[in-house]
Amino acid sequence: MISKEDWKVYQTHIVDWQENYIEHLLDEYSSIIKEKSYPSKRFWRLINKINKDKKHLGVIVTLSKKDAIDQIVSLLLEEVITVDELKVFSSELQLEVKNRIRK
């Protein structure tokens, strides 16, 4: 389970991580809109992408101390955060996340 200190760090950073990820998604949506293809094709591509993205941890997450480490692993694997961003956590948590990724 995540330590009290790491839990506080997680709660503090998740909002920024999500905002950064959503900004990235908006750039992708903008690129889709600007493509040179039929408007209907762009529209449905955009709708499908939004429907997929809105279920992503980078967009919506239910904060749970019990699931926090698994969520951090998922955020890393889904490229919402980088390995560098793990440096805000304790060395123990960083090691735990890296070990779970190696499995």
Backbone as CSV, one residue per row, in Angstrom:
resi,resn,N_x,N_y,N_z,CA_x,CA_y,CA_z,C_x,C_y,C_z
1,MET,0.837,-1.183,0.000,0.000,0.000,0.000,0.882,1.248,0.000
2,ILE,0.368,2.303,-0.545,1.098,3.556,-0.662,1.231,4.221,0.717
3,SER,2.374,4.834,0.965,2.600,5.518,2.242,1.757,6.794,2.318
4,LYS,1.588,7.290,3.523,0.822,8.513,3.736,1.438,9.687,2.964
5,GLU,2.761,9.786,2.994,3.451,10.876,2.311,3.285,10.771,0.796
6,ASP,3.481,9.564,0.259,3.332,9.375,-1.186,1.877,9.579,-1.625
7,TRP,0.940,9.222,-0.789,-0.476,9.430,-1.093,-0.765,10.928,-1.254
8,LYS,-0.211,11.728,-0.354,-0.397,13.179,-0.446,0.226,13.728,-1.728
9,VAL,1.403,13.227,-2.068,2.070,13.650,-3.306,1.217,13.273,-4.514
10,TYR,0.696,12.056,-4.505,-0.137,11.575,-5.600,-1.370,12.472,-5.774
11,GLN,-2.035,12.762,-4.684,-3.233,13.603,-4.736,-2.906,14.997,-5.282
12,THR,-1.754,15.490,-4.949,-1.331,16.816,-5.409,-1.014,16.826,-6.896
13,HIS,-0.358,15.784,-7.390,0.132,15.778,-8.770,-0.848,15.235,-9.803
14,ILE,-1.788,14.416,-9.397,-2.673,13.775,-10.381,-3.437,14.811,-11.204
15,VAL,-3.842,15.894,-10.576,-4.600,16.928,-11.303,-3.751,17.527,-12.423
16,ASP,-2.510,17.877,-12.121,-1.621,18.437,-13.151,-1.337,17.425,-14.251
17,TRP,-1.122,16.192,-13.872,-0.863,15.151,-14.871,-2.056,15.008,-15.806
18,GLN,-3.245,15.019,-15.234,-4.437,14.906,-16.067,-4.596,16.122,-16.974
19,GLU,-4.371,17.294,-16.445,-4.485,18.508,-17.266,-3.486,18.479,-18.422
20,ASN,-2.268,18.062,-18.142,-1.252,17.963,-19.203,-1.656,16.935,-20.251
21,TYR,-2.185,15.810,-19.801,-2.597,14.767,-20.727,-3.770,15.245,-21.586
22,ILE,-4.725,15.914,-20.967,-5.884,16.420,-21.713,-5.440,17.475,-22.727
23,GLU,-4.474,18.286,-22.360,-3.923,19.264,-23.317,-3.338,18.539,-24.529
24,HIS,-2.638,17.447,-24.275,-2.081,16.620,-25.355,-3.216,16.071,-26.237
25,LEU,-4.282,15.598,-25.602,-5.413,15.080,-26.374,-6.046,16.174,-27.229
26,LEU,-6.175,17.357,-26.674,-6.759,18.457,-27.442,-5.924,18.780,-28.684
27,ASP,-4.620,18.676,-28.549,-3.751,18.865,-29.719,-4.025,17.788,-30.773
28,GLU,-4.210,16.552,-30.311,-4.530,15.466,-31.243,-5.882,15.713,-31.925
29,TYR,-6.862,16.168,-31.144,-8.187,16.439,-31.717,-8.099,17.545,-32.760
30,SER,-7.318,18.551,-32.457,-7.136,19.655,-33.392,-6.531,19.164,-34.708
31,SER,-5.560,18.255,-34.591,-4.941,17.683,-35.798,-5.957,16.909,-36.626
32,ILE,-6.813,16.179,-35.965,-7.853,15.429,-36.681,-8.772,16.396,-37.432
33,ILE,-9.167,17.452,-36.764,-10.069,18.438,-37.367,-9.439,19.096,-38.592
34,LYS,-8.139,19.305,-38.550,-7.436,19.998,-39.639,-7.041,19.088,-40.798
35,GLU,-7.257,17.784,-40.658,-6.900,16.850,-41.731,-7.639,17.207,-43.021
36,LYS,-7.017,16.834,-44.115,-7.637,17.039,-45.424,-8.371,15.749,-45.799
37,SER,-9.597,15.662,-45.373,-10.442,14.528,-45.730,-11.898,14.971,-45.612
38,TYR,-12.796,14.076,-45.892,-14.216,14.409,-45.806,-14.573,14.823,-44.382
39,PRO,-15.389,15.859,-44.247,-15.803,16.294,-42.910,-16.429,15.167,-42.078
40,SER,-17.237,14.344,-42.723,-17.879,13.251,-41.982,-16.845,12.251,-41.456
41,LYS,-15.821,11.995,-42.256,-14.762,11.076,-41.812,-14.037,11.659,-40.605
42,ARG,-13.703,12.938,-40.647,-13.019,13.593,-39.512,-13.911,13.601,-38.279
43,PHE,-15.186,13.904,-38.498,-16.136,13.950,-37.393,-16.200,12.610,-36.663
44,TRP,-16.399,11.530,-37.409,-16.551,10.222,-36.767,-15.237,9.733,-36.163
45,ARG,-14.144,10.089,-36.787,-12.845,9.741,-36.202,-12.670,10.457,-34.860
46,LEU,-13.036,11.725,-34.835,-12.939,12.517,-33.612,-13.863,11.973,-32.527
47,ILE,-15.092,11.683,-32.876,-16.058,11.141,-31.912,-15.541,9.823,-31.330
48,ASN,-15.064,8.935,-32.184,-14.549,7.646,-31.708,-13.358,7.835,-30.781
49,LYS,-12.472,8.745,-31.125,-11.295,8.998,-30.283,-11.710,9.571,-28.932
50,ILE,-12.619,10.527,-28.928,-13.085,11.115,-27.673,-13.752,10.054,-26.806
51,ASN,-14.586,9.230,-27.393,-15.254,8.169,-26.625,-14.253,7.204,-26.006
52,LYS,-13.193,6.908,-26.727,-12.142,6.040,-26.192,-11.346,6.759,-25.098
53,ASP,-10.972,8.000,-25.371,-10.119,8.754,-24.452,-10.799,9.092,-23.137
54,LYS,-12.092,9.302,-23.152,-12.768,9.748,-21.934,-12.784,8.679,-20.841
55,LYS,-12.443,7.451,-21.191,-12.377,6.357,-20.206,-10.960,6.146,-19.676
56,HIS,-10.039,6.894,-20.193,-8.611,6.757,-19.904,-8.272,7.357,-18.542
57,LEU,-7.350,6.727,-17.810,-6.924,7.232,-16.506,-6.366,8.648,-16.576
58,GLY,-5.835,9.015,-17.712,-5.321,10.367,-17.861,-6.420,11.408,-17.917
59,VAL,-7.656,10.961,-18.097,-8.798,11.864,-18.178,-9.652,11.772,-16.917
60,ILE,-9.920,10.554,-16.487,-10.780,10.362,-15.327,-10.188,9.271,-14.434
61,VAL,-10.110,9.572,-13.169,-9.582,8.595,-12.212,-10.324,8.774,-10.892
62,THR,-10.665,7.667,-10.271,-11.239,7.690,-8.937,-10.093,7.465,-7.968
63,LEU,-9.803,8.488,-7.183,-8.673,8.384,-6.262,-8.972,7.352,-5.182
64,SER,-8.049,6.427,-5.049,-8.175,5.362,-4.070,-6.790,5.031,-3.543
65,LYS,-6.635,5.153,-2.257,-5.335,4.851,-1.654,-4.953,3.400,-1.933
66,LYS,-5.944,2.530,-1.907,-5.712,1.101,-2.147,-5.191,0.834,-3.557
67,ASP,-5.667,1.605,-4.532,-5.314,1.381,-5.940,-4.253,2.341,-6.468
68,ALA,-3.755,3.216,-5.625,-2.875,4.295,-6.084,-1.634,3.786,-6.816
69,ILE,-0.978,2.779,-6.286,0.243,2.291,-6.937,-0.089,1.702,-8.304
70,ASP,-1.161,0.934,-8.380,-1.573,0.384,-9.678,-1.930,1.503,-10.653
71,GLN,-2.556,2.557,-10.156,-2.898,3.681,-11.009,-1.642,4.385,-11.514
72,ILE,-0.653,4.539,-10.648,0.601,5.170,-11.056,1.281,4.333,-12.133
73,VAL,1.280,3.027,-11.957,1.848,2.124,-12.971,1.107,2.305,-14.299
74,SER,-0.204,2.330,-14.243,-0.999,2.505,-15.468,-0.747,3.854,-16.122
75,LEU,-0.660,4.898,-15.313,-0.375,6.227,-15.860,0.969,6.241,-16.577
76,LEU,1.916,5.527,-16.028,3.246,5.443,-16.646,3.192,4.622,-17.932
77,LEU,2.556,3.474,-17.884,2.465,2.606,-19.063,1.655,3.253,-20.190
78,GLU,0.671,4.055,-19.828,-0.172,4.720,-20.821,0.401,6.075,-21.246
79,GLU,1.613,6.351,-20.777,2.367,7.556,-21.152,1.667,8.854,-20.763
80,VAL,0.922,8.806,-19.658,0.346,10.016,-19.088,1.428,10.738,-18.293
81,ILE,2.275,9.955,-17.638,3.423,10.490,-16.910,4.692,9.803,-17.408
82,THR,5.815,10.395,-17.055,7.110,9.833,-17.443,7.835,9.299,-16.209
83,VAL,8.879,8.552,-16.448,9.698,8.034,-15.354,10.266,9.196,-14.538
84,ASP,10.625,10.274,-15.197,11.137,11.455,-14.482,10.128,11.988,-13.476
85,GLU,8.870,11.908,-13.804,7.837,12.426,-12.912,7.659,11.566,-11.662
86,LEU,8.204,10.379,-11.675,8.151,9.528,-10.475,9.073,10.041,-9.376
87,LYS,9.974,10.934,-9.728,10.956,11.439,-8.755,10.315,12.196,-7.601
88,VAL,9.067,12.596,-7.744,8.373,13.287,-6.654,8.005,12.335,-5.521
89,PHE,8.068,11.039,-5.801,7.719,10.023,-4.811,8.953,9.507,-4.084
90,SER,8.707,8.797,-3.012,9.796,8.186,-2.251,10.514,7.161,-3.115
91,SER,11.748,6.872,-2.739,12.521,5.875,-3.489,11.862,4.504,-3.389
92,GLU,11.194,4.233,-2.280,10.505,2.942,-2.113,9.369,2.800,-3.129
93,LEU,8.597,3.865,-3.278,7.494,3.799,-4.236,8.021,3.709,-5.666
94,GLN,9.048,4.465,-5.975,9.644,4.404,-7.313,10.086,2.977,-7.634
95,LEU,10.722,2.332,-6.666,11.180,0.951,-6.862,9.997,0.009,-7.047
96,GLU,8.962,0.181,-6.245,7.765,-0.662,-6.351,7.129,-0.520,-7.727
97,VAL,7.017,0.696,-8.229,6.424,0.930,-9.549,7.287,0.266,-10.624
98,LYS,8.589,0.444,-10.552,9.486,-0.152,-11.538,9.423,-1.676,-11.506
99,ASN,9.308,-2.252,-10.307,9.207,-3.707,-10.185,7.904,-4.221,-10.793
100,ARG,6.835,-3.514,-10.584,5.535,-3.938,-11.147,5.552,-3.843,-12.668
101,ILE,6.254,-2.882,-13.213,6.336,-2.747,-14.662,7.140,-3.890,-15.272
102,ARG,8.155,-4.336,-14.573,9.012,-5.417,-15.083,8.309,-6.768,-15.135
103,LYS,7.250,-6.930,-14.363,6.560,-8.233,-14.281,5.892,-8.592,-15.575
